[in-house]
Amino acid sequence: MSESPTVPPIVISAMKFVLRSPMHAMVSKSVLLITFTGRKSGKTYTTPVDYSQDGDQVYIFTHANWW
């Protein structure tokens, strides 16, 4: 089983910056920030993910293995 390529941390940071800024319209039609709390650590994580909307349904997807 091969590992899928990961997104470099600099790209993730840049996307977070853009999505939290007035420039978000450039990417916010297909990318959103999802925030969750680690089950064991209690630490809060925020990461950009792709999404698609079909009527009232929103589908969130990523290429990361563990998500």
PDB file of N, CA, C and O in Angstrom:
ATOM      1  N   MET A   1       0.848  -1.176   0.000  1.00  0.00           N
ATOM      2  CA  MET A   1       0.000   0.000   0.000  1.00  0.00           C
ATOM      3  C   MET A   1       0.893   1.238   0.000  1.00  0.00           C
ATOM      4  O   MET A   1       1.733   1.384   0.888  1.00  0.00           O
ATOM      5  N   SER A   2       0.733   2.110  -0.953  1.00  0.00           N
ATOM      6  CA  SER A   2       1.575   3.295  -1.026  1.00  0.00           C
ATOM      7  C   SER A   2       0.909   4.469  -0.314  1.00  0.00           C
ATOM      8  O   SER A   2      -0.315   4.597  -0.275  1.00  0.00           O
ATOM      9  N   GLU A   3       1.747   5.299   0.234  1.00  0.00           N
ATOM     10  CA  GLU A   3       1.273   6.500   0.916  1.00  0.00           C
ATOM     11  C   GLU A   3       0.874   7.532  -0.131  1.00  0.00           C
ATOM     12  O   GLU A   3       1.530   7.656  -1.165  1.00  0.00           O
ATOM     13  N   SER A   4      -0.192   8.266   0.132  1.00  0.00           N
ATOM     14  CA  SER A   4      -0.557   9.349  -0.769  1.00  0.00           C
ATOM     15  C   SER A   4       0.325  10.548  -0.453  1.00  0.00           C
ATOM     16  O   SER A   4       0.768  10.703   0.686  1.00  0.00           O
ATOM     17  N   PRO A   5       0.588  11.398  -1.439  1.00  0.00           N
ATOM     18  CA  PRO A   5       1.441  12.555  -1.181  1.00  0.00           C
ATOM     19  C   PRO A   5       0.769  13.497  -0.176  1.00  0.00           C
ATOM     20  O   PRO A   5      -0.451  13.660  -0.174  1.00  0.00           O
ATOM     21  N   THR A   6       1.584  14.102   0.664  1.00  0.00           N
ATOM     22  CA  THR A   6       1.043  15.038   1.635  1.00  0.00           C
ATOM     23  C   THR A   6       1.251  16.457   1.138  1.00  0.00           C
ATOM     24  O   THR A   6       2.134  16.727   0.324  1.00  0.00           O
ATOM     25  N   VAL A   7       0.434  17.341   1.634  1.00  0.00           N
ATOM     26  CA  VAL A   7       0.534  18.750   1.275  1.00  0.00           C
ATOM     27  C   VAL A   7       1.588  19.385   2.176  1.00  0.00           C
ATOM     28  O   VAL A   7       1.527  19.222   3.395  1.00  0.00           O
ATOM     29  N   PRO A   8       2.550  20.103   1.604  1.00  0.00           N
ATOM     30  CA  PRO A   8       3.577  20.744   2.433  1.00  0.00           C
ATOM     31  C   PRO A   8       2.960  21.725   3.429  1.00  0.00           C
ATOM     32  O   PRO A   8       1.996  22.416   3.098  1.00  0.00           O
ATOM     33  N   PRO A   9       3.504  21.792   4.645  1.00  0.00           N
ATOM     34  CA  PRO A   9       2.965  22.694   5.672  1.00  0.00           C
ATOM     35  C   PRO A   9       2.874  24.156   5.230  1.00  0.00           C
ATOM     36  O   PRO A   9       1.966  24.868   5.660  1.00  0.00           O
ATOM     37  N   ILE A  10       3.790  24.613   4.384  1.00  0.00           N
ATOM     38  CA  ILE A  10       3.745  26.008   3.918  1.00  0.00           C
ATOM     39  C   ILE A  10       2.495  26.267   3.085  1.00  0.00           C
ATOM     40  O   ILE A  10       1.927  27.358   3.134  1.00  0.00           O
ATOM     41  N   VAL A  11       2.066  25.263   2.320  1.00  0.00           N
ATOM     42  CA  VAL A  11       0.854  25.400   1.504  1.00  0.00           C
ATOM     43  C   VAL A  11      -0.371  25.440   2.416  1.00  0.00           C
ATOM     44  O   VAL A  11      -1.288  26.230   2.190  1.00  0.00           O
ATOM     45  N   ILE A  12      -0.388  24.602   3.431  1.00  0.00           N
ATOM     46  CA  ILE A  12      -1.509  24.594   4.382  1.00  0.00           C
ATOM     47  C   ILE A  12      -1.599  25.947   5.089  1.00  0.00           C
ATOM     48  O   ILE A  12      -2.689  26.504   5.226  1.00  0.00           O
ATOM     49  N   SER A  13      -0.464  26.474   5.535  1.00  0.00           N
ATOM     50  CA  SER A  13      -0.450  27.778   6.204  1.00  0.00           C
ATOM     51  C   SER A  13      -0.931  28.882   5.278  1.00  0.00           C
ATOM     52  O   SER A  13      -1.688  29.760   5.692  1.00  0.00           O
ATOM     53  N   ALA A  14      -0.494  28.837   4.027  1.00  0.00           N
ATOM     54  CA  ALA A  14      -0.919  29.857   3.059  1.00  0.00           C
ATOM     55  C   ALA A  14      -2.425  29.792   2.823  1.00  0.00           C
ATOM     56  O   ALA A  14      -3.092  30.825   2.756  1.00  0.00           O
ATOM     57  N   MET A  15      -2.956  28.582   2.699  1.00  0.00           N
ATOM     58  CA  MET A  15      -4.403  28.437   2.483  1.00  0.00           C
ATOM     59  C   MET A  15      -5.188  28.949   3.682  1.00  0.00           C
ATOM     60  O   MET A  15      -6.216  29.604   3.511  1.00  0.00           O
ATOM     61  N   LYS A  16      -4.718  28.660   4.895  1.00  0.00           N
ATOM     62  CA  LYS A  16      -5.391  29.161   6.098  1.00  0.00           C
ATOM     63  C   LYS A  16      -5.399  30.685   6.104  1.00  0.00           C
ATOM     64  O   LYS A  16      -6.411  31.311   6.421  1.00  0.00           O
ATOM     65  N   PHE A  17      -4.251  31.278   5.745  1.00  0.00           N
ATOM     66  CA  PHE A  17      -4.156  32.731   5.696  1.00  0.00           C
ATOM     67  C   PHE A  17      -5.156  33.314   4.698  1.00  0.00           C
ATOM     68  O   PHE A  17      -5.899  34.240   5.022  1.00  0.00           O
ATOM     69  N   VAL A  18      -5.167  32.766   3.487  1.00  0.00           N
ATOM     70  CA  VAL A  18      -6.063  33.269   2.439  1.00  0.00           C
ATOM     71  C   VAL A  18      -7.527  33.093   2.846  1.00  0.00           C
ATOM     72  O   VAL A  18      -8.326  34.015   2.681  1.00  0.00           O
ATOM     73  N   LEU A  19      -7.887  31.921   3.376  1.00  0.00           N
ATOM     74  CA  LEU A  19      -9.281  31.654   3.733  1.00  0.00           C
ATOM     75  C   LEU A  19      -9.774  32.511   4.896  1.00  0.00           C
ATOM     76  O   LEU A  19     -10.980  32.716   5.039  1.00  0.00           O
ATOM     77  N   ARG A  20      -8.871  33.010   5.720  1.00  0.00           N
ATOM     78  CA  ARG A  20      -9.252  33.888   6.837  1.00  0.00           C
ATOM     79  C   ARG A  20      -9.171  35.368   6.474  1.00  0.00           C
ATOM     80  O   ARG A  20      -9.453  36.222   7.315  1.00  0.00           O
ATOM     81  N   SER A  21      -8.798  35.679   5.259  1.00  0.00           N
ATOM     82  CA  SER A  21      -8.606  37.060   4.834  1.00  0.00           C
ATOM     83  C   SER A  21      -9.724  37.508   3.893  1.00  0.00           C
ATOM     84  O   SER A  21     -10.537  36.692   3.459  1.00  0.00           O
ATOM     85  N   PRO A  22      -9.765  38.805   3.577  1.00  0.00           N
ATOM     86  CA  PRO A  22     -10.747  39.288   2.589  1.00  0.00           C
ATOM     87  C   PRO A  22     -10.525  38.697   1.192  1.00  0.00           C
ATOM     88  O   PRO A  22     -11.399  38.813   0.333  1.00  0.00           O
ATOM     89  N   MET A  23      -9.376  38.070   0.952  1.00  0.00           N
ATOM     90  CA  MET A  23      -9.075  37.469  -0.349  1.00  0.00           C
ATOM     91  C   MET A  23      -9.652  36.068  -0.488  1.00  0.00           C
ATOM     92  O   MET A  23      -9.390  35.395  -1.485  1.00  0.00           O
ATOM     93  N   HIS A  24     -10.433  35.614   0.489  1.00  0.00           N
ATOM     94  CA  HIS A  24     -10.932  34.232   0.503  1.00  0.00           C
ATOM     95  C   HIS A  24     -11.755  33.859  -0.710  1.00  0.00           C
ATOM     96  O   HIS A  24     -11.859  32.677  -1.037  1.00  0.00           O
ATOM     97  N   ALA A  25     -12.344  34.834  -1.390  1.00  0.00           N
ATOM     98  CA  ALA A  25     -13.195  34.535  -2.549  1.00  0.00           C
ATOM     99  C   ALA A  25     -12.433  33.796  -3.645  1.00  0.00           C
ATOM    100  O   ALA A  25     -13.045  33.120  -4.471  1.00  0.00           O
ATOM    101  N   MET A  26     -11.101  33.917  -3.662  1.00  0.00           N
ATOM    102  CA  MET A  26     -10.296  33.227  -4.682  1.00  0.00           C
ATOM    103  C   MET A  26     -10.432  31.716  -4.581  1.00  0.00           C
ATOM    104  O   MET A  26     -10.386  31.028  -5.601  1.00  0.00           O
ATOM    105  N   VAL A  27     -10.598  31.186  -3.372  1.00  0.00           N
ATOM    106  CA  VAL A  27     -10.614  29.739  -3.197  1.00  0.00           C
ATOM    107  C   VAL A  27     -11.809  29.206  -2.418  1.00  0.00           C
ATOM    108  O   VAL A  27     -11.998  27.991  -2.349  1.00  0.00           O
ATOM    109  N   SER A  28     -12.612  30.072  -1.837  1.00  0.00           N
ATOM    110  CA  SER A  28     -13.658  29.597  -0.923  1.00  0.00           C
ATOM    111  C   SER A  28     -14.845  28.928  -1.603  1.00  0.00           C
ATOM    112  O   SER A  28     -15.755  28.466  -0.914  1.00  0.00           O
ATOM    113  N   LYS A  29     -14.865  28.862  -2.916  1.00  0.00           N
ATOM    114  CA  LYS A  29     -15.936  28.131  -3.592  1.00  0.00           C
ATOM    115  C   LYS A  29     -15.668  26.624  -3.620  1.00  0.00           C
ATOM    116  O   LYS A  29     -16.553  25.838  -3.959  1.00  0.00           O
ATOM    117  N   SER A  30     -14.433  26.223  -3.260  1.00  0.00           N
ATOM    118  CA  SER A  30     -14.111  24.795  -3.266  1.00  0.00           C
ATOM    119  C   SER A  30     -13.282  24.341  -2.062  1.00  0.00           C
ATOM    120  O   SER A  30     -13.055  23.144  -1.888  1.00  0.00           O
ATOM    121  N   VAL A  31     -12.829  25.278  -1.233  1.00  0.00           N
ATOM    122  CA  VAL A  31     -12.001  24.937  -0.081  1.00  0.00           C
ATOM    123  C   VAL A  31     -12.563  25.634   1.155  1.00  0.00           C
ATOM    124  O   VAL A  31     -12.962  26.797   1.094  1.00  0.00           O
ATOM    125  N   LEU A  32     -12.589  24.918   2.268  1.00  0.00           N
ATOM    126  CA  LEU A  32     -13.021  25.511   3.529  1.00  0.00           C
ATOM    127  C   LEU A  32     -12.092  25.067   4.639  1.00  0.00           C
ATOM    128  O   LEU A  32     -11.316  24.126   4.477  1.00  0.00           O
ATOM    129  N   LEU A  33     -12.178  25.757   5.776  1.00  0.00           N
ATOM    130  CA  LEU A  33     -11.395  25.366   6.942  1.00  0.00           C
ATOM    131  C   LEU A  33     -12.280  24.548   7.861  1.00  0.00           C
ATOM    132  O   LEU A  33     -13.408  24.932   8.168  1.00  0.00           O
ATOM    133  N   ILE A  34     -11.758  23.429   8.291  1.00  0.00           N
ATOM    134  CA  ILE A  34     -12.488  22.605   9.256  1.00  0.00           C
ATOM    135  C   ILE A  34     -11.659  22.589  10.541  1.00  0.00           C
ATOM    136  O   ILE A  34     -10.443  22.399  10.510  1.00  0.00           O
ATOM    137  N   THR A  35     -12.338  22.792  11.669  1.00  0.00           N
ATOM    138  CA  THR A  35     -11.679  22.810  12.962  1.00  0.00           C
ATOM    139  C   THR A  35     -12.235  21.678  13.811  1.00  0.00           C
ATOM    140  O   THR A  35     -13.448  21.476  13.881  1.00  0.00           O
ATOM    141  N   PHE A  36     -11.341  20.947  14.451  1.00  0.00           N
ATOM    142  CA  PHE A  36     -11.766  19.829  15.282  1.00  0.00           C
ATOM    143  C   PHE A  36     -10.830  19.718  16.473  1.00  0.00           C
ATOM    144  O   PHE A  36      -9.733  20.277  16.471  1.00  0.00           O
ATOM    145  N   THR A  37     -11.268  18.997  17.480  1.00  0.00           N
ATOM    146  CA  THR A  37     -10.488  18.800  18.696  1.00  0.00           C
ATOM    147  C   THR A  37     -10.004  17.362  18.752  1.00  0.00           C
ATOM    148  O   THR A  37     -10.777  16.430  18.534  1.00  0.00           O
ATOM    149  N   GLY A  38      -8.723  17.185  19.044  1.00  0.00           N
ATOM    150  CA  GLY A  38      -8.148  15.852  19.167  1.00  0.00           C
ATOM    151  C   GLY A  38      -8.817  15.082  20.294  1.00  0.00           C
ATOM    152  O   GLY A  38      -9.003  15.606  21.393  1.00  0.00           O
ATOM    153  N   ARG A  39      -9.171  13.852  20.017  1.00  0.00           N
ATOM    154  CA  ARG A  39      -9.891  13.034  20.987  1.00  0.00           C
ATOM    155  C   ARG A  39      -9.080  12.804  22.257  1.00  0.00           C
ATOM    156  O   ARG A  39      -9.610  12.929  23.361  1.00  0.00           O
ATOM    157  N   LYS A  40      -7.814  12.475  22.112  1.00  0.00           N
ATOM    158  CA  LYS A  40      -6.975  12.195  23.283  1.00  0.00           C
ATOM    159  C   LYS A  40      -6.287  13.448  23.825  1.00  0.00           C
ATOM    160  O   LYS A  40      -6.242  13.663  25.036  1.00  0.00           O
ATOM    161  N   SER A  41      -5.752  14.270  22.925  1.00  0.00           N
ATOM    162  CA  SER A  41      -4.951  15.414  23.363  1.00  0.00           C
ATOM    163  C   SER A  41      -5.796  16.608  23.791  1.00  0.00           C
ATOM    164  O   SER A  41      -5.374  17.408  24.625  1.00  0.00           O
ATOM    165  N   GLY A  42      -6.985  16.722  23.218  1.00  0.00           N
ATOM    166  CA  GLY A  42      -7.814  17.892  23.489  1.00  0.00           C
ATOM    167  C   GLY A  42      -7.342  19.122  22.721  1.00  0.00           C
ATOM    168  O   GLY A  42      -7.916  20.202  22.865  1.00  0.00           O
ATOM    169  N   LYS A  43      -6.304  18.965  21.909  1.00  0.00           N
ATOM    170  CA  LYS A  43      -5.754  20.066  21.121  1.00  0.00           C
ATOM    171  C   LYS A  43      -6.680  20.382  19.950  1.00  0.00           C
ATOM    172  O   LYS A  43      -7.258  19.480  19.342  1.00  0.00           O
ATOM    173  N   THR A  44      -6.814  21.665  19.642  1.00  0.00           N
ATOM    174  CA  THR A  44      -7.645  22.099  18.524  1.00  0.00           C
ATOM    175  C   THR A  44      -6.796  22.186  17.262  1.00  0.00           C
ATOM    176  O   THR A  44      -5.714  22.774  17.266  1.00  0.00           O
ATOM    177  N   TYR A  45      -7.298  21.595  16.185  1.00  0.00           N
ATOM    178  CA  TYR A  45      -6.632  21.604  14.890  1.00  0.00           C
ATOM    179  C   TYR A  45      -7.539  22.277  13.874  1.00  0.00           C
ATOM    180  O   TYR A  45      -8.759  22.122  13.925  1.00  0.00           O
ATOM    181  N   THR A  46      -6.945  23.025  12.950  1.00  0.00           N
ATOM    182  CA  THR A  46      -7.683  23.614  11.838  1.00  0.00           C
ATOM    183  C   THR A  46      -6.922  23.290  10.568  1.00  0.00           C
ATOM    184  O   THR A  46      -5.712  23.499  10.489  1.00  0.00           O
ATOM    185  N   THR A  47      -7.635  22.778   9.574  1.00  0.00           N
ATOM    186  CA  THR A  47      -6.984  22.410   8.322  1.00  0.00           C
ATOM    187  C   THR A  47      -7.910  22.716   7.144  1.00  0.00           C
ATOM    188  O   THR A  47      -9.129  22.597   7.274  1.00  0.00           O
ATOM    189  N   PRO A  48      -7.357  23.102   6.015  1.00  0.00           N
ATOM    190  CA  PRO A  48      -8.181  23.323   4.827  1.00  0.00           C
ATOM    191  C   PRO A  48      -8.549  21.979   4.191  1.00  0.00           C
ATOM    192  O   PRO A  48      -7.724  21.068   4.123  1.00  0.00           O
ATOM    193  N   VAL A  49      -9.778  21.872   3.733  1.00  0.00           N
ATOM    194  CA  VAL A  49     -10.247  20.675   3.026  1.00  0.00           C
ATOM    195  C   VAL A  49     -11.066  21.118   1.814  1.00  0.00           C
ATOM    196  O   VAL A  49     -11.616  22.218   1.788  1.00  0.00           O
ATOM    197  N   ASP A  50     -11.134  20.250   0.824  1.00  0.00           N
ATOM    198  CA  ASP A  50     -11.974  20.511  -0.347  1.00  0.00           C
ATOM    199  C   ASP A  50     -13.408  20.152  -0.010  1.00  0.00           C
ATOM    200  O   ASP A  50     -13.666  19.286   0.826  1.00  0.00           O
ATOM    201  N   TYR A  51     -14.338  20.827  -0.671  1.00  0.00           N
ATOM    202  CA  TYR A  51     -15.742  20.474  -0.474  1.00  0.00           C
ATOM    203  C   TYR A  51     -16.521  20.679  -1.753  1.00  0.00           C
ATOM    204  O   TYR A  51     -16.104  21.396  -2.662  1.00  0.00           O
ATOM    205  N   SER A  52     -17.662  20.027  -1.791  1.00  0.00           N
ATOM    206  CA  SER A  52     -18.599  20.155  -2.903  1.00  0.00           C
ATOM    207  C   SER A  52     -20.001  20.165  -2.315  1.00  0.00           C
ATOM    208  O   SER A  52     -20.287  19.432  -1.368  1.00  0.00           O
ATOM    209  N   GLN A  53     -20.863  20.984  -2.868  1.00  0.00           N
ATOM    210  CA  GLN A  53     -22.232  21.059  -2.362  1.00  0.00           C
ATOM    211  C   GLN A  53     -23.196  20.610  -3.442  1.00  0.00           C
ATOM    212  O   GLN A  53     -23.074  20.991  -4.606  1.00  0.00           O
ATOM    213  N   ASP A  54     -24.168  19.785  -3.032  1.00  0.00           N
ATOM    214  CA  ASP A  54     -25.209  19.294  -3.924  1.00  0.00           C
ATOM    215  C   ASP A  54     -26.536  19.528  -3.213  1.00  0.00           C
ATOM    216  O   ASP A  54     -26.955  18.705  -2.399  1.00  0.00           O
ATOM    217  N   GLY A  55     -27.195  20.632  -3.508  1.00  0.00           N
ATOM    218  CA  GLY A  55     -28.428  20.987  -2.810  1.00  0.00           C
ATOM    219  C   GLY A  55     -28.130  21.281  -1.348  1.00  0.00           C
ATOM    220  O   GLY A  55     -27.309  22.146  -1.039  1.00  0.00           O
ATOM    221  N   ASP A  56     -28.797  20.561  -0.443  1.00  0.00           N
ATOM    222  CA  ASP A  56     -28.580  20.751   0.992  1.00  0.00           C
ATOM    223  C   ASP A  56     -27.412  19.922   1.529  1.00  0.00           C
ATOM    224  O   ASP A  56     -27.028  20.077   2.688  1.00  0.00           O
ATOM    225  N   GLN A  57     -26.852  19.057   0.710  1.00  0.00           N
ATOM    226  CA  GLN A  57     -25.763  18.187   1.144  1.00  0.00           C
ATOM    227  C   GLN A  57     -24.404  18.825   0.852  1.00  0.00           C
ATOM    228  O   GLN A  57     -24.188  19.359  -0.235  1.00  0.00           O
ATOM    229  N   VAL A  58     -23.495  18.769   1.819  1.00  0.00           N
ATOM    230  CA  VAL A  58     -22.128  19.239   1.640  1.00  0.00           C
ATOM    231  C   VAL A  58     -21.217  18.027   1.811  1.00  0.00           C
ATOM    232  O   VAL A  58     -21.304  17.311   2.809  1.00  0.00           O
ATOM    233  N   TYR A  59     -20.345  17.802   0.833  1.00  0.00           N
ATOM    234  CA  TYR A  59     -19.402  16.689   0.871  1.00  0.00           C
ATOM    235  C   TYR A  59     -18.007  17.246   1.082  1.00  0.00           C
ATOM    236  O   TYR A  59     -17.554  18.102   0.322  1.00  0.00           O
ATOM    237  N   ILE A  60     -17.320  16.763   2.115  1.00  0.00           N
ATOM    238  CA  ILE A  60     -15.978  17.208   2.430  1.00  0.00           C
ATOM    239  C   ILE A  60     -15.034  16.051   2.137  1.00  0.00           C
ATOM    240  O   ILE A  60     -15.295  14.912   2.524  1.00  0.00           O
ATOM    241  N   PHE A  61     -13.938  16.350   1.453  1.00  0.00           N
ATOM    242  CA  PHE A  61     -13.003  15.291   1.119  1.00  0.00           C
ATOM    243  C   PHE A  61     -11.572  15.801   1.158  1.00  0.00           C
ATOM    244  O   PHE A  61     -11.316  17.002   1.066  1.00  0.00           O
ATOM    245  N   THR A  62     -10.648  14.862   1.297  1.00  0.00           N
ATOM    246  CA  THR A  62      -9.228  15.162   1.362  1.00  0.00           C
ATOM    247  C   THR A  62      -8.458  13.964   0.831  1.00  0.00           C
ATOM    248  O   THR A  62      -9.005  12.869   0.696  1.00  0.00           O
ATOM    249  N   HIS A  63      -7.200  14.178   0.536  1.00  0.00           N
ATOM    250  CA  HIS A  63      -6.350  13.094   0.045  1.00  0.00           C
ATOM    251  C   HIS A  63      -5.561  12.447   1.180  1.00  0.00           C
ATOM    252  O   HIS A  63      -4.872  11.450   0.964  1.00  0.00           O
ATOM    253  N   ALA A  64      -5.654  13.003   2.381  1.00  0.00           N
ATOM    254  CA  ALA A  64      -4.910  12.460   3.524  1.00  0.00           C
ATOM    255  C   ALA A  64      -5.485  11.102   3.919  1.00  0.00           C
ATOM    256  O   ALA A  64      -6.702  10.914   3.901  1.00  0.00           O
ATOM    257  N   ASN A  65      -4.611  10.153   4.277  1.00  0.00           N
ATOM    258  CA  ASN A  65      -5.033   8.798   4.613  1.00  0.00           C
ATOM    259  C   ASN A  65      -5.884   8.722   5.877  1.00  0.00           C
ATOM    260  O   ASN A  65      -6.880   7.999   5.893  1.00  0.00           O
ATOM    261  N   TRP A  66      -5.524   9.444   6.933  1.00  0.00           N
ATOM    262  CA  TRP A  66      -6.182   9.262   8.225  1.00  0.00           C
ATOM    263  C   TRP A  66      -7.473  10.038   8.385  1.00  0.00           C
ATOM    264  O   TRP A  66      -8.208   9.785   9.340  1.00  0.00           O
ATOM    265  N   TRP A  67      -7.779  10.949   7.521  1.00  0.00           N
ATOM    266  CA  TRP A  67      -8.981  11.767   7.679  1.00  0.00           C
ATOM    267  C   TRP A  67     -10.183  10.903   7.415  1.00  0.00           C
ATOM    268  O   TRP A  67     -11.315  11.380   7.491  1.00  0.00           O
TER     269      TRP A  67
END
